């Protein structure tokens, strides 16, 4: 588990077990598998209000799959995640963002949140990603995630 900012942590699923016993944590499950387990589907998420994100108390489950195509990623994934993280940090709750390996999906979500809330430079995508890489060496954005964020990151505050 790596700390990006006060009350904001990033990592992989193995580190999740360590914090499960600590109720003060809010968790962003940037894992398609966690979303599937929560909603009980095998193939294709139900086309309902929880298609992109599903919230249970201080847990946010994100339906996000690593793809090479930038069009596969949808803004609601990032907007809902940024709002959730902001809400949880506003009440001084630690937030842990994770995926199976911790490199792509949680990095993309954290990058959007941090840029939109002025925790990293947000004058350009290049400035944001360079600073983020300096904060988290585990950042390994997939081609699709990188291109999606580069094309679509607007740095607006999604409160």
C-alpha angles and dihedrals in degrees: 000000000000127000114227098175137340108310092002123107136169134195148109137299094266091063091049092076090060094058099038089089092055109081094192090076123094113204133210105202099205088182127113088205092057090049090051093049092048096050096034102233129136104196126017120006115254111268096239139105090294096053094109102022136007122195128205112177106293094355126090118193114200124201097217127144124189109248137166092226116086091208091065093072116081127209093230089067091060098035094052091045093049091049092048093048092047092049093049095045089048089065091046094253117148112242123210119194115192146160132181094283101011099228112096117021100036089043091054093048093045092047092054092046095047095046094046091050096044095248090128129024111285104183090106140000090246092056092047096049093044092053092044092052088053090054097043119029089185091069107125108163114192118235091256095048092046093050093043093052093043091052100038112026105116099172093227118150109252099200 
